[in-house]
């Protein structure tokens, strides 16, 4: 079974940066239709933050456009979420997702806390 291992979360001051990593075991990330980052804040539903398709197309939630960048490294079989100019509103648990027609996998989640 595919495992997605996340890292890079933590506590950061407003205006700072973090880079989240998601490494897939036993399967190439390019085998999936899309790799995505979701987040869920307390009391709110999970929302799509950023995604990248197997062809390299990207999309972003409006509130993170210009601040966050999703990318991938084939050699490391890893998807990244570079988060700059972080705001307290970005505080949430961030989840990596891998999806294709037959399967949907989730990472364990990593906490991002932005202090004001």
C-alpha positions in Angstrom: 0.0 0.0 0.0 1.3 3.5 -0.8 2.4 5.6 2.1 2.8 9.3 2.0 5.2 10.7 4.6 5.0 14.4 5.4 7.5 16.6 7.1 8.4 20.3 7.5 5.6 21.7 9.7 6.2 23.8 12.7 5.8 27.1 14.5 6.7 30.2 12.6 6.2 34.0 13.0 3.8 35.8 10.7 5.7 36.8 7.5 8.0 33.8 7.7 8.4 30.7 5.5 8.1 27.0 5.7 8.6 24.2 3.2 6.4 21.0 3.5 7.6 17.8 2.0 5.6 14.7 1.0 7.5 11.6 0.0 5.7 8.6 -1.5 6.8 5.0 -0.8 6.5 2.1 -3.3 5.0 4.2 -6.1 6.2 7.0 -8.3 4.4 10.3 -7.7 4.1 10.6 -11.5 1.8 7.6 -11.6 -0.9 9.6 -10.0 -3.3 12.0 -11.9 -2.6 14.6 -9.2 -0.6 15.3 -6.1 -2.2 17.9 -3.8 -1.9 19.7 -0.5 -5.0 20.1 1.7 -5.4 21.8 5.0 -7.9 21.7 7.9 -8.1 24.3 10.6 -10.1 23.7 13.9 -13.8 24.1 13.3 -13.4 24.2 9.5 -13.7 21.7 6.8 -10.7 20.4 4.8 -9.9 22.6 1.8 -7.7 22.2 -1.2 -4.7 24.4 -1.0 -2.6 23.5 -4.1 -2.4 20.7 -6.7 -0.1 19.5 -9.5 -1.1 17.1 -12.2 1.0 14.4 -13.8 1.5 16.8 -16.7 2.8 19.5 -14.4 -0.2 21.8 -14.4 -0.7 23.6 -11.1 -3.6 25.3 -9.3 -3.9 27.2 -6.1 -6.6 28.3 -3.6 -7.1 32.0 -4.1 -5.9 33.0 -0.6 -2.5 31.4 -1.1 -1.9 32.5 -4.7 1.4 34.4 -5.0 2.6 33.1 -1.6 2.6 29.3 -1.9 4.3 27.2 -4.6 3.8 23.5 -5.2 6.6 21.6 -6.9 8.0 18.1 -7.3 11.4 16.4 -7.4 11.5 13.1 -9.4 14.9 12.0 -8.0 13.6 12.2 -4.5 10.0 11.1 -5.4 8.8 14.1 -3.3 6.2 16.8 -3.6 6.9 20.1 -1.9 4.8 23.1 -0.7 6.8 26.2 -0.3 4.9 28.6 1.9 6.1 32.2 2.0 4.6 35.3 3.7 2.7 33.1 6.1 -0.3 34.6 7.9 -2.0 33.4 11.1 -5.0 32.4 8.9 -2.7 29.7 7.4 -2.6 27.9 10.7 -3.9 24.4 10.1 -3.0 20.7 9.8 -1.7 20.2 6.2 -2.3 16.9 4.4 -0.6 15.5 1.3 -2.9 13.7 -1.1 -2.2 11.4 -4.1 -5.1 10.6 -6.4 -5.9 8.6 -9.5 -8.9 6.9 -10.9 -8.6 3.9 -8.6 -6.9 5.1 -5.5 -6.8 8.0 -3.1 -4.1 8.2 -0.5 -3.5 10.6 2.4 -0.4 11.6 4.4 -0.5 11.6 8.2 -0.8 15.4 8.4 1.7 18.0 9.7 0.8 21.0 11.9 1.6 24.5 10.7 1.2 27.2 13.3 1.7 30.9 12.4 1.9 33.3 15.3 0.8 36.9 15.0 
